[in-house]
């Protein structure tokens, strides 16, 4: 009977500790959320006069994110073109793919310049 009470008490203690831990986690999340809201308000107050720069930076970031997928498509096209058997087709296709790579490199350089 005594052992049963000790097990019950220890299980109740562990349940209470878990509940206390959950409450502390909730309080921490709430505090972090409130701190984030205050920080976000301050940031928006600072940036509200610079909307055109933020808009330009967002567009440049979107284009910069598109550079690598486009590079992958061009690389796949280059591999497909260069593995053809017809030499004239390889020469024409290789020239076009190389022009596309140069255009992509120039666009990427311009995008990176816009972001800075």
N, C-alpha and C positions, 0 to 999 in steps of 0.2 A: 504494500500500500504506500509506504514511504517512497519507494523507487518510482512509482507511478506519478506521485505528486511532483517529484523532482523533475521527471521527464516533461510533465505538463508545464511546470514553471519555466523550465529552460526553453521549451518550444514557444511559450508565450513571450519570453524575453527576446528570442530571436525574431518573432513576428513584430514586436514593438520596435526593435532595432531597425528592421526593414522598413517599417512605416515611417520612422524618424528619418531614415536615409532618403526615402521617397519625398518626404516633405521638404527636406533640405535641397534636394535636386530641383523640385518645383520652384522653390524660392530663388534658387540660383538662376534658373531659366528665366523667371520673371524679371529678376534684377538685370540680367544680361539683355533681355528684350527692351526694358525701359532705357537702359544705357544706349542701346542701338538706336532707339527712337530719338533720343536727345542728340546723339552724334549726327544722325541723318538730318535732323532739322538744322543743325549748325552748318553742315556741309551744303545743304541746299541754299541757305542764306548767303553763304560765301559765293556759290556758283551761279546765283540767279542773274547776275549781270553778264555772264559769259556763256549764254545759251548757244550762240553760233559756233563757238569753239568746241563745246561739248557735242553738238550735232555733227560737226566735221570730224571730230575724233571717233565718234561712234560709227560713222560711215567708213572711215579709214580702217577701223578695227574689223568691221565686217568684211571688207575687201581683203584685208590681210589674212583673215581666217579662211578665205576662199583660195588663197594662192596655192597651198599645198595640195588640196584635192585636184585643182586644175593641173598642177605639176604631175600628179599621179596619172591623170588621164592622158596627158601629153607623152609621158614616159611609156605608157602602155601602147599608145599609137606609134611611137617611135620603134618600139620593139617589134610590133606587128609589121610595120613598113619595112624595116631593115631585114626581116626574115623572109621576104618575098624572093622568088627565084628570078624574076624579070629585072634586069639591071636598070633599064630605063625607068621602070616603075619605082625601084629603090631610089634612084637619083632624084626623081621628081618629088616623091614622098619625103625623102630625107631632107631635101631643100625646104619644103613646106614646114616640116616639123621643126627644123632648126630656126626658121623665121618665127614660128610660134613660141619657141623657147626664148628667143631674144625679146620678143614682145612681152612675154610673161616676166622676164627679168627686169625690163624697164618699168613695167607696171608695178612690180614688187618694190623696186627702188623708190619710185614716186610715192607709193603708199606708205613706206617706212618714213620717208621724208615728211609726209603730211602728218604723221603721228607725233613727230618730235616738234 
